[in-house]
């Protein structure tokens, strides 16, 4: 619903340096990057990429994609303006009941995507496991890449309960956990 998107965008924007964003907008309005969309892409990335990380120090893990014209903000804007409303109109949850393929859902604990939206794809369905990576956001593999090398072991306590892996799977002090 619109509330879901609004909550996600509010959380994303709360991570951005407001002064840096204002300066970026001012320079763009002044025409700084009129003939340099790749340069503008990098300038915007320097301000906005922090939205997808729980720790701003991890932004360097985000690849420089600005040499690709489809990644330029003006082109991504068109994509997301069309994509987000279409996603809101689709509900595939009824089809998940019949899905027999094992699924692993990986979620960064600090992701701007609300956890209730993620749980809607997991809770009550068979053959699905939700792994929550602590201290990570939308790019959890950038925070704790080792977590993706050793899958946690599922306990027999049932769906929807917090479960700890047999061995820690994260490189930092906190382990990933299954839900």
C-alpha positions as semicolon CSV with decimal commas, in nm:
position;residue;x (nm);y (nm);z (nm)
1;X;0,000;0,000;0,000
2;X;0,099;0,364;-0,018
3;X;0,175;0,352;0,355
4;X;0,438;0,083;0,293
5;X;0,616;0,291;0,025
6;X;0,588;0,605;0,237
7;X;0,744;0,434;0,540
8;X;1,023;0,295;0,323
9;X;1,101;0,632;0,165
10;X;1,090;0,813;0,501
11;X;1,345;0,573;0,647
12;X;1,569;0,601;0,340
13;X;1,560;0,981;0,343
14;X;1,631;0,993;0,718
15;X;1,980;0,858;0,643
16;X;2,073;1,132;0,394
17;X;2,274;1,440;0,492
18;X;2,016;1,715;0,436
19;X;2,279;1,984;0,375
20;X;2,460;1,772;0,117
21;X;2,128;1,697;-0,054
22;X;2,036;2,066;-0,062
23;X;2,377;2,152;-0,211
24;X;2,338;1,879;-0,473
25;X;1,995;2,012;-0,573
26;X;2,124;2,369;-0,586
27;X;2,414;2,272;-0,814
28;X;2,184;2,072;-1,039
29;X;1,939;2,362;-1,069
30;X;2,234;2,588;-1,154
31;X;2,319;2,357;-1,444
32;X;2,644;2,214;-1,309
33;X;2,590;1,877;-1,478
34;X;2,381;1,983;-1,780
35;X;2,615;1,808;-2,024
36;X;2,754;1,551;-1,782
37;X;2,489;1,299;-1,671
38;X;2,762;1,056;-1,563
39;X;2,914;1,323;-1,339
40;X;2,573;1,402;-1,191
41;X;2,518;1,031;-1,130
42;X;2,838;1,015;-0,926
43;X;2,755;1,334;-0,735
44;X;2,410;1,202;-0,649
45;X;2,553;0,862;-0,554
46;X;2,793;1,032;-0,313
47;X;2,494;1,180;-0,131
48;X;2,223;0,917;-0,178
49;X;2,391;0,577;-0,164
50;X;2,400;0,599;0,214
51;X;2,025;0,524;0,204
52;X;2,087;0,156;0,138
53;X;2,343;0,099;0,414
54;X;2,298;0,084;0,791
55;X;2,655;0,208;0,839
56;X;2,770;0,493;0,611
57;X;3,124;0,351;0,626
58;X;3,005;0,065;0,404
59;X;2,897;0,288;0,114
60;X;3,228;0,217;-0,058
61;X;3,099;-0,138;-0,115
62;X;2,843;0,005;-0,357
63;X;2,984;-0,028;-0,710
64;X;3,030;0,271;-0,938
65;X;2,767;0,210;-1,204
66;X;2,754;0,562;-1,345
67;X;2,927;0,464;-1,669
68;X;2,601;0,282;-1,754
69;X;2,338;0,522;-1,887
70;X;2,052;0,310;-1,750
71;X;2,186;0,387;-1,401
72;X;2,176;0,765;-1,444
73;X;1,929;0,925;-1,200
74;X;1,711;1,064;-1,479
75;X;1,666;0,715;-1,623
76;X;1,623;0,540;-1,289
77;X;1,359;0,797;-1,198
78;X;1,151;0,697;-1,500
79;X;1,193;0,330;-1,413
80;X;1,091;0,364;-1,048
81;X;0,800;0,599;-1,125
82;X;0,656;0,319;-1,339
83;X;0,772;0,026;-1,127
84;X;0,660;0,121;-0,777
85;X;0,291;0,172;-0,860
86;X;0,287;-0,154;-1,056
87;X;0,440;-0,343;-0,762
88;X;0,176;-0,206;-0,529
89;X;-0,094;-0,346;-0,757
90;X;0,043;-0,702;-0,752
91;X;-0,012;-0,947;-0,469
92;X;0,154;-1,284;-0,532
93;X;0,100;-1,418;-0,182
94;X;-0,191;-1,645;-0,282
95;X;0,044;-1,813;-0,533
96;X;0,305;-1,881;-0,264
97;X;0,082;-2,146;-0,105
98;X;0,141;-2,377;-0,403
99;X;0,510;-2,295;-0,443
100;X;0,714;-2,600;-0,351
101;X;1,060;-2,460;-0,425
102;X;1,277;-2,389;-0,118
103;X;1,319;-2,014;-0,071
104;X;1,571;-1,817;0,129
105;X;1,479;-1,456;0,207
106;X;1,772;-1,245;0,326
107;X;1,687;-0,920;0,503
108;X;1,910;-0,652;0,652
109;X;1,777;-0,564;0,998
110;X;1,814;-0,191;0,919
111;X;1,665;-0,208;0,568
112;X;1,427;0,073;0,480
113;X;1,183;-0,186;0,349
114;X;0,952;-0,249;0,644
115;X;0,990;-0,596;0,796
116;X;0,614;-0,651;0,788
117;X;0,632;-0,647;0,408
118;X;0,907;-0,908;0,415
119;X;0,721;-1,122;0,668
120;X;0,416;-1,121;0,439
121;X;0,624;-1,326;0,194
122;X;0,745;-1,569;0,460
123;X;0,502;-1,626;0,746
124;X;0,265;-1,917;0,700
125;X;0,430;-2,058;0,389
126;X;0,618;-2,384;0,348
127;X;0,977;-2,421;0,235
128;X;1,082;-2,066;0,318
129;X;1,345;-1,934;0,555
130;X;1,399;-1,571;0,655
131;X;1,754;-1,477;0,754
132;X;1,790;-1,138;0,921
133;X;2,138;-0,986;0,910
134;X;2,199;-0,754;1,209
135;X;2,349;-0,409;1,152
136;X;2,287;-0,432;0,777
137;X;2,040;-0,258;0,548
138;X;1,947;-0,318;0,182
139;X;2,291;-0,454;0,091
140;X;2,351;-0,699;0,378
141;X;2,619;-0,886;0,184
142;X;2,831;-0,568;0,188
143;X;2,825;-0,565;0,569
144;X;2,877;-0,932;0,646
145;X;2,979;-1,117;0,328
146;X;3,077;-1,429;0,519
147;X;2,711;-1,471;0,614
148;X;2,641;-1,572;0,258
149;X;2,903;-1,843;0,255
150;X;2,774;-2,047;0,550
151;X;2,397;-2,088;0,552
152;X;2,252;-2,103;0,903
153;X;2,096;-2,430;1,012
154;X;1,722;-2,423;1,062
155;X;1,603;-2,545;1,398
156;X;1,292;-2,753;1,448
157;X;1,117;-2,491;1,662
158;X;0,881;-2,394;1,380
159;X;0,807;-2,107;1,146
160;X;0,804;-1,755;1,280
161;X;1,031;-1,805;1,581
162;X;1,376;-1,662;1,619
163;X;1,637;-1,929;1,574
164;X;2,012;-1,906;1,607
165;X;2,242;-2,083;1,364
166;X;2,456;-2,366;1,499
167;X;2,766;-2,155;1,432
168;X;2,792;-1,778;1,391
169;X;2,764;-1,679;1,027
170;X;2,856;-1,312;1,052
171;X;3,202;-1,159;1,068
172;X;3,110;-0,900;1,330
173;X;3,007;-0,949;1,694
174;X;2,645;-1,030;1,613
175;X;2,530;-1,337;1,425
176;X;2,267;-1,357;1,158
177;X;1,952;-1,515;1,286
178;X;1,669;-1,708;1,135
179;X;1,313;-1,602;1,189
